[in-house]
Each structure stands twice: as structure tokens, then as C-alpha cells.
Amino acid sequence: MTFSIIVVCRNAGEKLNKTIDSILRQTEDDYEIIVQDGFSTDGSVERLAVESAGEKLKIFREKDTGIYDAMNRAVAHASGDYFFFLNCGDYFQEETVLAQVKDEIAGAELGKKAGIFYGDIWERTTNALVMSNPHIDDFACYRNVPCHQACFYDRRLLQKRGFRVCYKVRADYEHFLWCYYKAHAVMHYMPVTVASYEGDGFSETRENKRRSLVEHMHIVGKYMSRKQIVKYRLLMLATLSPLRTYLAQHEATAELYQKIKRKIYSCVSQKA
């Protein structure tokens, strides 16, 4: 079993080296690193090629139309059994992450089915552990799917269909829903803190937050019925979604909020 760790970048500076260093420190060594660079001009890729030279590192410099196009291009160069996308500025949380994930995959009984193995992330902006929903269903798909920094994708899923670049902010969300509803991928939760997530990136600008809402509405309309969408919107309102979002995004309240969420997820998992 091998991993392709994909890092897309453009003028990432020192963040690129730090992200790559977190990969190179992994105790599990059955991996390759695919760096997909959109013609950086800051010298970061040149420095990386010198400082992190080795057969595991493969650098490709190609013009792209955005983050998701770069991710699709990287997939075309990857050869691992499982693909993982680690953004510049994000790191593996521990040196044993790949070893833990490999054990989880080896212990799962998927047969010939393709799967997404996903875990949790550590969010540096709020200094809190963010647990992914261990049970994916329709409501989870509407409300909260794991971010791609927590997901290891069976290569067949991305080779069959890449990210739809018409979505500038939510292409990874749309792809997750395609995997669940159309490819019928097995969603396997791992109790592993996969990545240290930087936050405040491309999708967090004010303009892209607005765009995210528009894209979310369009995407759920592709995969869910109008009845489902109305039901889930009402559920979000009834459970005080705006207040919960506020609590989750502020450092003073985030850890307490995440602790409560983890407790709820644990109770639901035990009942299931």
C-alpha cells in the first residue's frame, strides 16, 4: 500500500518547505510527494528542489486555472494507492500519521469497493481539535463533511472523476458528495488527528465565504431532493447553526464547543 501526498502551490514561500518537512518526518516511508507548482516566482520551489532532494519528491511546474485544476493535474502524476492533499501551511499532526492510516486501511474490510478514509484535524486558528462526523448520511452531507486535509482517497475515485473546477471554493465538497452518492464509496472514519490545519486561507476570505454559500446551494441541489433541502435547512435553524458557527470560529469558545461536539458524536456512534 502506497500513498501519494499532493501539495499544490504558487509563491508559498517558507510554508512550502515546512509542509514538505512534515511529510519527510513520517515514520511510514511508502509514499511519494507530488508538488504541483503554478510557476512560482518567489524561488520557493527552487529552494525546495535543493534542500529536499530525493526520489520521493516529484516536482511538476504547469500553468493551472486555480487550486482545483492544480489538484487534478497532480492526480495525473500520482501513482500511489491512496491520494492525500496537504495544502501549503498545513502539516501532518504527528510523525506517525501515515503509519496509523495504513493500519486503519489494512484493518478495514472493503472488498473491491473504493473508500475514503478520513480522520480529524487540529485547527490552529482556534487552537482546537475538530472531530469529523464519524457517520456520513444525508444530513451530514448537507451540513458537514470532512475537509480534504482529513481525507485519504482511493485512487480509483479521483481517476474516475476529478474535481469540478467550475466550483472555485467548494469543488472538494462537491467531489465528496459525488463519491458518496454516485460512486458509492465506503466512508470510513479513523480516530486519527491527521493534519494541523492553518486556516484563514483561500476559502476564508469574505468574498469566497459568500461564494461558498452560493456553491453549497447549487451542489446540494444536484444530489438532494427539494424536500430534503428544506428539511435540513429547518433543522439547521432549529439547532442554532449561526450561533454554533460563531462559537466554533472563535478561540475563546472553540475548544469547549468542539468538546461538546465530540461528546455528541461519540454518543451517536455508540448507539449506532
C-alpha positions in Angstrom: 0.0 0.0 0.0 1.4 3.3 -1.0 0.5 7.0 -0.6 0.7 10.0 -2.9 0.9 13.1 -0.8 -0.1 16.0 -3.1 0.9 19.6 -2.4 -0.2 22.4 -4.8 1.5 25.7 -4.6 2.2 29.1 -6.1 4.5 31.5 -4.3 4.1 29.8 -1.0 7.5 30.9 0.4 8.7 29.1 3.6 5.3 27.5 4.1 6.1 25.0 1.3 9.3 23.8 3.0 7.6 23.4 6.3 4.8 21.4 4.8 7.2 19.1 2.9 9.3 18.7 6.1 6.3 17.4 8.0 5.9 14.7 5.3 9.5 13.8 5.2 9.4 13.2 9.0 6.8 10.4 8.7 7.8 7.1 10.1 6.0 5.3 7.3 8.0 5.6 4.2 5.8 4.1 1.5 4.9 7.4 -0.1 5.7 9.8 -2.8 5.4 13.6 -2.7 3.8 15.3 -5.7 4.4 19.1 -5.7 2.3 20.8 -8.4 3.5 24.3 -8.8 1.8 27.0 -10.8 5.1 28.7 -11.9 6.0 30.3 -8.6 8.3 33.3 -8.9 9.5 33.6 -5.3 12.2 30.9 -5.6 10.4 28.6 -3.1 10.3 25.6 -5.5 13.9 26.1 -6.5 14.9 26.1 -2.8 12.8 23.0 -2.2 14.4 21.1 -5.0 17.8 21.8 -3.5 17.0 21.3 0.2 14.7 18.3 -0.1 16.3 16.4 -2.9 15.4 12.8 -3.0 13.5 10.2 -5.1 10.3 10.6 -3.0 9.9 14.2 -4.2 8.5 14.9 -7.6 8.0 18.5 -8.8 5.8 19.4 -11.7 5.5 23.0 -12.9 2.5 23.7 -15.1 0.1 26.5 -15.7 -3.3 26.0 -14.0 -6.6 27.8 -13.6 -6.8 27.6 -9.9 -6.4 25.3 -6.8 -8.7 22.5 -8.0 -7.3 22.5 -11.5 -3.8 22.1 -9.9 -5.1 19.3 -7.8 -6.5 17.5 -10.8 -3.2 17.9 -12.6 -1.3 16.5 -9.7 -3.5 13.4 -9.7 -2.4 12.7 -13.2 1.2 12.4 -12.0 0.4 10.4 -8.8 1.0 6.6 -8.6 0.0 5.7 -5.0 -2.9 3.6 -3.9 -4.3 6.4 -1.8 -4.1 10.2 -2.5 -3.9 12.8 0.2 -4.0 16.6 -0.4 -1.9 18.7 2.0 -2.1 22.4 1.5 0.9 24.7 1.9 0.9 25.9 5.5 -0.8 22.7 6.7 1.2 19.8 8.3 0.8 16.3 9.4 -0.1 16.5 13.1 2.3 13.7 14.2 5.2 11.8 12.6 3.1 8.6 12.8 0.0 9.8 10.9 0.7 7.7 7.7 1.6 4.6 9.8 -1.7 5.0 11.7 -3.7 5.5 8.5 -2.0 2.5 6.9 -3.1 0.3 9.8 -6.7 1.6 9.6 -6.8 0.8 5.8 -5.3 -2.6 6.3 -7.8 -3.4 9.0 -10.9 -2.4 7.0 -12.9 -4.9 5.1 -13.9 -3.1 1.9 -13.7 -5.9 -0.6 -13.3 -4.4 -4.0 -15.1 -1.2 -3.0 -13.3 2.1 -3.2 -13.3 4.1 0.0 -12.4 7.5 1.6 -10.6 7.1 4.9 -11.0 10.3 7.0 -10.0 11.5 10.4 -9.9 14.7 12.4 -7.9 17.9 12.2 -6.2 20.3 14.6 -7.3 23.9 13.8 -4.5 26.3 14.5 -6.6 29.5 14.2 -8.8 28.4 17.2 -6.3 26.1 18.9 -8.9 23.3 18.9 -9.3 19.7 17.8 -12.1 19.4 15.2 -13.6 16.0 15.1 -15.2 14.8 11.8 -18.6 13.3 11.8 -18.0 9.5 12.2 -21.3 8.7 10.5 -21.9 10.0 7.0 -25.6 10.2 6.0 -27.7 12.7 4.0 -27.8 15.3 6.8 -24.0 15.0 7.3 -23.6 15.5 3.6 -25.8 18.7 3.7 -24.2 20.1 6.8 -20.7 19.0 7.4 -18.4 16.7 5.5 -14.7 16.2 6.4 -12.3 18.7 4.8 -9.9 17.3 2.2 -7.0 17.7 4.7 -8.5 14.9 6.7 -9.3 12.6 3.7 -7.3 9.8 2.1 -8.9 8.9 -1.3 -8.8 5.6 -3.0 -7.0 6.4 -6.3 -9.9 5.0 -8.3 -12.2 7.7 -7.1 -10.1 10.5 -8.4 -9.0 8.7 -11.6 -12.6 8.1 -12.5 -13.7 11.7 -11.8 -11.6 14.8 -10.8 -12.7 18.0 -9.0 -15.1 20.1 -10.9 -13.2 23.4 -11.5 -16.4 25.4 -12.1 -16.6 25.5 -8.3 -14.0 27.9 -7.1 -14.4 27.2 -3.3 -16.4 24.0 -2.9 -15.1 21.6 -5.5 -13.8 19.3 -2.8 -17.2 19.3 -1.1 -18.9 18.5 -4.5 -16.5 15.7 -5.1 -17.1 14.2 -1.7 -20.9 14.1 -2.4 -20.2 12.6 -5.8 -18.1 9.9 -4.2 -20.9 9.2 -1.7 -24.0 9.4 -3.9 -22.7 8.3 -7.3 -19.5 6.3 -6.8 -21.0 4.7 -3.6 -17.6 4.9 -1.9 -17.3 3.5 1.6 -16.8 6.3 4.1 -14.5 5.1 6.9 -13.9 7.2 9.9 -10.5 6.9 11.6 -9.9 8.2 15.2 -6.7 9.8 13.9 -5.8 13.5 14.1 -4.5 13.8 10.5 -3.4 17.4 9.9 -2.6 20.6 11.6 -4.8 23.0 9.6 -3.6 26.6 9.2 -7.0 28.2 8.4 -7.7 31.7 7.1 -6.8 30.6 3.6 -8.3 30.9 0.2 -11.8 29.8 1.2 -11.9 32.1 4.2 -11.9 35.5 2.5 -15.2 37.5 2.7 -15.8 37.2 -1.0 -15.2 33.4 -1.0 -17.4 32.9 2.0 -20.2 34.4 0.1 -19.3 32.3 -3.0 -19.2 29.3 -0.7 -22.9 29.7 0.2 -23.9 30.0 -3.4 -21.9 27.0 -4.4 -23.3 25.0 -1.5 -26.9 25.7 -2.6 -26.1 24.6 -6.2 -24.2 21.4 -5.1 -26.9 20.1 -2.7 -29.5 20.8 -5.4 -27.6 18.3 -7.6 -27.6 15.5 -5.1 -30.6 16.0 -2.8 -34.3 16.5 -3.3 -36.0 19.8 -2.6 -37.8 18.1 0.3 -34.5 17.1 1.8 -33.0 20.5 1.4 -36.0 22.2 3.1 -35.9 19.7 5.9 -32.2 20.2 6.6 -32.4 24.0 6.4 -35.1 23.9 9.0 -33.0 21.6 11.2 -30.0 23.9 10.9 -32.2 26.8 12.0 -33.7 24.8 14.9 -30.2 23.8 16.1 -29.0 27.4 16.1 -26.5 27.0 13.3 -25.3 30.6 13.1 -24.6 30.6 16.9 -22.7 27.3 16.6 -20.6 28.6 13.8 -19.7 31.7 15.8 -18.7 29.5 18.8 -16.6 27.2 16.6 -14.7 30.1 14.9 -13.5 32.0 18.0 -10.6 30.8 20.1 -12.2 31.7 23.4 -15.2 29.3 22.8 -13.9 26.9 20.1 -12.4 24.2 22.3 -15.4 24.0 24.6 -17.7 23.8 21.6 -15.6 21.1 20.0 -15.5 19.1 23.2 -19.3 19.1 23.3 -19.5 18.1 19.6 -17.0 15.2 20.2 -19.2 14.0 23.1 -22.3 14.1 20.9 -20.6 12.3 18.1 -19.3 9.6 20.5 -22.7 9.0 21.9 -24.3 8.7 18.5 -21.6 6.3 17.4 -22.1 4.1 20.4 -25.9 3.9 19.7 -25.2 3.1 16.0 
